[in-house]
Amino acid sequence: MKLIISEEGYRLEMGYEIGFGPPSFKTLTNIIQAFISEDLTVLHPYAERDRERLTMKKQLKDHLLDSFHYDVLFDEAEVQANHIKKIIFSHYSKERNLADSAEQKNKLLIEFRNSKLEDIDFSLKDKIKDYLYSTNIRLSIDDCDIDTQEFIKKRIKFYNQEWLLDYEKPVDLKGIYWIEVVSTEDILTWFEINDWWFKCAIVNQDEVVRNYQYFLDYTEEHGTVFDGMVLKIREKKKGLFLRSVLPNLQKILKVDIEIAYN
């Protein structure tokens, strides 16, 4: 692993040495907790987006339709498939004088998936896209299941529009809930709910988010120079990370970390 130090902060190039997805959750939890002392807490952002102004709305709808058409969209209990069978049946029933039966609806779904997408009626595709978009894209807490809503709402610390990431604020952003998630169990649950490509602010207990001590952004990059997972770190007090956190990270990661300057 390599830690690159610059005026903007730190960049820990981790690659895939701690794993990818759920197998890495415990180590990622330990990494976050390495930044916490008695007077600090962790706030994770949960962005609330405007469904009608969503920047990638068309692309998301097209992707969802492709995924359902090729039967690769996660739908373990076939809730979505059963609803889409009804959409397809409703679309064709009068035109084809079809009997309303489970067998007929199953045949229509098979026909849909065996057909080329470009040959399927546009109005039918739009109906299916609208349904998939409404059920798969979570843009507010109310889009989540009841247990997830309860988990988030119990831990809300702030609601604001503090945009702390290093790219432009999306035009469809309505606001950000800052969720206090500190314990091992809660962080593991948070990864399952939200995203293990996490972002979080480490702040003093009585401080607002913008006055963070550290801001962490764990993401994946693909390029000619580096390919893999990266932890980007910004700090309020220059040099505090090197003195107080890096030694703990080296113990957690159990690797030698090369240090370079940019």
N, C-alpha and C positions, 0 to 999 in steps of 0.2 A: 504494500500500500504506500501511497505517496501523499504527503501533506504539502500543498503549495500555499505559500504565504504572500499576500499582496496588500496593497493599501485598502482594498475593499473588504478584506477579511481572509478567510481560510477556505481551502478547497481540499477535502479529503477524498482522494480517488481510491475507491474501495473495490472496484470491479465486481466480481461475483463470489468473492472469497467466503462470505458469510451465508451464501445461499441466495435463493430468489423466491419471493412469495412467502407463504406460511412458514416454511422451515427457518426463515430468518427472523421471524417475529420476536422471539425471546431475546436474541442479540440486539435487535433494534431497540427493544424496550430498555435493555441495560444501557445502551448508548445514550438515550434520552435522559435516563435517570442519573447518568454520570455528570450531567450539567446542573443538577439540583442540589442546593444546600438547604438548611433549615428555614431560611427566610425567603426561599424562591418557590414558585409554582410553575406549572406548565399549562399554557393555553393553546389549544389547537383550533384552527379556523374551520368553520363550516359555512361555505358561501351559499347565499340565497340568490338564485338567478331568476331573471324574468323569462318565462317560458316562451313568450311570443317574440322576444328580442334576442334570443339565444344565438350567439355568433355562428355556431356550426349546425344550426337546426336542420337544414336540408341534407347536409352530409351525414348527420346522425340518423335521420330517417332512412336514407338510402342504405346505410350500413346495417341498420336493424332489419330492414326488409331482406337484404341479401342474406343475412345470418339466419333468419327464419326460413327463407326459401331453401337454403342448403342444409337446414336442420342442424345448425351448430349453435343456435341461441339457447342459453341455459333455460330449461323449462321442465324441471324434474317431474313435477306433478301434472304436466301438460295443461296447465290452466290457460296459458296463452293459446296453445294449439286448439283447445276446445272452443275458445271464444272466436278464434279466426275461422274455424269451421262454420260457425254460425254466420259470420260476415260473408264468407264465400257462398254459402247456401242462399242467403238473402239476396245476394247479387244475381244469382243465376236461376233461382227457383221459378219465377214467372216466365222468363224467356224459354226455359227448357221444360216447364211443367213438371217439376220434380216433387217426389213424395218426401215429406218431412220425416226422415228417419236417421238414426245414428249411422247406419250402414252407408246411406247416401252421402252424408257429410264426410265420412272417412274417405270415400271414393273421390270426392271433390278436392280434399286436401292432397291426396296422392296425385291427382291430376295437376293441381297447382304446382307441386314440387317437381313433377316430371316435365313441366313446360318451361321453356326459356322465359326469363323475366321480361325480355323485350317484346314477347308475343302476348303477354297478359294485359287485359284491359286496364288503361290508365286509372279509371275511376275506382276499380277494385284495389289496385295497388295503393292508391292514396288513402282509401279507407283503412287498409291494413297498416300502412305507415303511421297514420294518426293514432291508431290503437296502440301499436308497439311503442311509439314515442311517449304516449301518456302513461304507460305502465312500466317502462324501463328506465326513463330518464328522471332521476331524483334531483329536483331543483330547489326544494324547500324541505323543512323538517316534516311538514304535513304529508309529503310524498312517501315517507318511510312507514314501515309497519309500526304497530302500536308499541311493541317492546323497545324498538329503536328510538321512537319519539320520546318515550319515558326516560331512557338512558340519557339522551341529549338534553332534554329540558331540565332535568335535575341538576345538570352540571354547567348550565349557561352562566358565564361571568359577566360578559358584555355583549352588546349588539351595536355595531357601528359600521363605518365604511373605511376603516383603516386598511389600506392596501400596502403590504410590506414586502411583496415579492419584487424581484428585479426585472419584471416585464410589465408592459402597460396594463392598467386596470381595464377589465372587459367592460364593454358598453352595456352588457346585459346584467351587470352586478346590481342587485338590489340592496344588499347589506351582508355583513359577516357576523355570525354568532361565534364568540370565542368561548370554547368549551374547556373547562378545567378537568384535565385527565392526567392523573399523577401516579396512582398505584399501578403495580404490575398488572393486576387483573383488568383494571380499567383501560390501560393502554392496549393490551392484547385485544380487548373487546373493540376498542376504537379502530384498530387496524382492520378488523373484520367488517365493521360498519362502513368505514369511510375509505381509507386508502393507505396502504403501507408505504407508498411514496409520500411520506409525511412532510408537513410543514408545521412548525410550532414556535411559539415565543416563550422564552424563559424569563419570567418577570418577578419582581418583588411582590409580595402578597398584597400590598396596598397601592400598587402602581397601575397606570393604564398601559395598554398594550404597546403603544409607540415608544414607551420608555423601557423597552426590554433590556435585559442584561445580555441575552443571546437570542439570535433568531436562526433557526435551523431549517434547511430545505434539502430533503433527501429525494433525489430524482435519478433518472436513467438518461445517459447520453450515448449517442453513437456518432463516431467521427473517425477521421484518419489518424488523429493523435491519441485519442483515448476512447475506449468503448467499455461501458459498464455503469455501475452505480456510483453516485457522487454525493457526498454530504457537504453542503455549502454552509458556512458558519459566519455570522456577523456578530460582533461583540460591541458592548458599550464602552468598556474600559480596556484600552489597548493592552494586549499582552496577558490579560487575565486567563484566557483559554489555555495558553501555553503553560502557564504556571499551575492552574488549578484543575484543568479538565484533561488535558492530553495524557498525563501519567495514568489516569484512571482508564482512558480509552485504550491505551496500550495493553493494560492488564485484561480488559474485556475482550479485545480482538485477538490477543495472544500472537501478535505478529510484530516484526520490526517495521516502523513507519519511517520511510525516507522523507527528509524535509528539504524542500527547495523553495527558492524565492523567485517571485515574478516581478 
